[in-house]
């Protein structure tokens, strides 16, 4: 009986580790996809602010890429980063009336519907 408990515990720890690693990888892919979509968006002259909501801290590489795209395509707009734990992962970008939703919660909604 004891050996089964030990094996069960090891499996649980392994499953949590895999989930954590997969979530990190998926988060990076969602942010990359959002950056590609943002780059392909047409610049609107009335866009004054770009809001980037994220679930967990965005690394400096992604922040600088967001800033580069903003300077190149939306020079008149300000860039604001906001943390939102409800997203579970990924990012949501708001450009005036346009919302680019690359959040993990939206991916899961799309998957189940």
ABEGO torsion letter per residue (X at the ends): XAAAAAAAAAAAAAAAAAAAAAAAAAAAAAAAAAAAAAAABBBBAABABBBBBBABBBBAAAAAAAAAAAAAABAABBBBBBBBAAAGEEBBBBBEABBBBABAAAAAAAAAX
